[in-house]
Each structure stands twice: as C-alpha cells, then as structure tokens.
C-alpha cells in the first residue's frame, strides 16, 4: 500500500510540475505575441513620464508602475507608438489611462472600465503614492490641502496647469522588484532585456543625461527624486552638468521626515531620497509626513 501511495504522490507532483511548465510557456507565448519590438523600443526611447517639462515641481520615480499584466503593458506601448509622441513632450496621463483597460477585481470591478475612470473620474480611487506627492506639493507651496482626491481627479499632473510632472528614471512598466517579465521576450536584438541589471545599465546614461539637461533648460522650482537606490551614481550624473554643485545629507526624523540628499542647482532645489511616498508593507512606522517635508524644503 505504501508503495502505491508513494507512486501516486510522485505522479501528482510530476503532473503539477508539467502543468506549471505548460502554463509558463503559454504565458510566455502570450506575452511575446502582445509585445512588439518596434513599439517596445519606441517606448524606451520616448517615454519619460507625465505632465509638462515646464512644470514647477518635478517628481522623479524610479520606474514606471504597472506591468502586472501583458495587456496593460501592450496598451501603453501601443498608445505612445500610435500617437507618435516623443521625449520632447511628456504624456497626458489622463489620455494614456483612457487607453488602458481596468482588469483588477475588487469593489471597482464592473464599475470602471479603464484606468482613467479608476483614478480620475467620478468613481476614482485615491492613489497611495500620489496622495503624498500632492501633500508634498501643497506643503512646498504653503497651500492648504483640503480634498486630496478632488485634487487628484481635477488637477494632478495636468499638462496645461504646469504645476507638476511625474517623470520616470527607468521607462518600462514593472510591478515590483522581484520579477523581470521582459526576459521572457524572444527578442535577440534586445539582449539587454535578459535581466533588469542589463536593461538599467543600457538605458541609464541616456535617460539621466536628458533629465538633468532638462532641469538646466526648464529650471523647475524643485525636483524630488524618490525611491532611488543609486544615490552616488545619480550625484555623479548631476555633477556632469552642474559641475560646481555639492550635496548635503539631511538625516531622517522618524515618521516625520525622510533622510534625503539636498543640492541647489542654480535656483532649482534637488532632493534625492531612497524613501517612497507610501507605507512599506502597510507598516505605519515606515511612513513620513510628506506635507511637512514640502514645508521644510521650500
């Protein structure tokens, strides 16, 4: 009896492994069918974020969010390619989000049909990171913050308002730091996609050079780079353009202000922090007061 049971368990285990491999192969094939090389390359070369380069406040995040579903990624790539927008103009986030279907479950399933409705329409949900970026801006401008959701819906990142820009250091949509789905793509000419590290090495210099050169050209009031893990490399990149700049590190105040590096770029305040404007793993002790942070650095 024991031998039969062992054989049954082994067979079930083997079947599970085979099923997982088939599922992975199907997902790989589906991802490859959806993502076209020309459109992916166009996104890497031309997507820098949302809002306007003329904005007073620039938020620079580590990488574009999303990427959990290949359909979402493909819809973003298709929008930019079809619109033929280039790096000279940041995207209108409301327009991009109208072209990305809402595929999540939860309370909004069946109520909203695309990401625009999810974040900006009358049934919008407040974004966990954006609410703190909005708070930072209000603190920096010394403006009263009354209704964060209404501001997100009506004013956040509007290109014509020229108040904020949300720029991405790395362009490809990525859901988290653990998975790198782009390695699945069978694109021999884009061998740098085989790993996240190769991809970041490939795109870093061109992107940070353009961002820093645009800081010099557009002169925003403040640039907040958040969620960064390459502080020293970023400093060196900034100093290639602003050769005389020096940085000062300001220590964190627990649950009030994040640790950050500060520099004056000829009238533009540059702030670089490893912290993100959200709780890590929903732990309250990892959060900061971003409204107060804005007030502190103005």
Helices and strands as residue ranges (DSSP letters): H 2-34, H 37-46, E 49-50, E 57-63, H 70-83, H 93-98, G 106-108, H 115-119, H 130-141, H 148-154, E 164-170, G 181-184, G 188-194, H 196-218, E 222-225, H 231-241, E 248-250, E 260-265, E 268-272, G 284-286, H 290-297
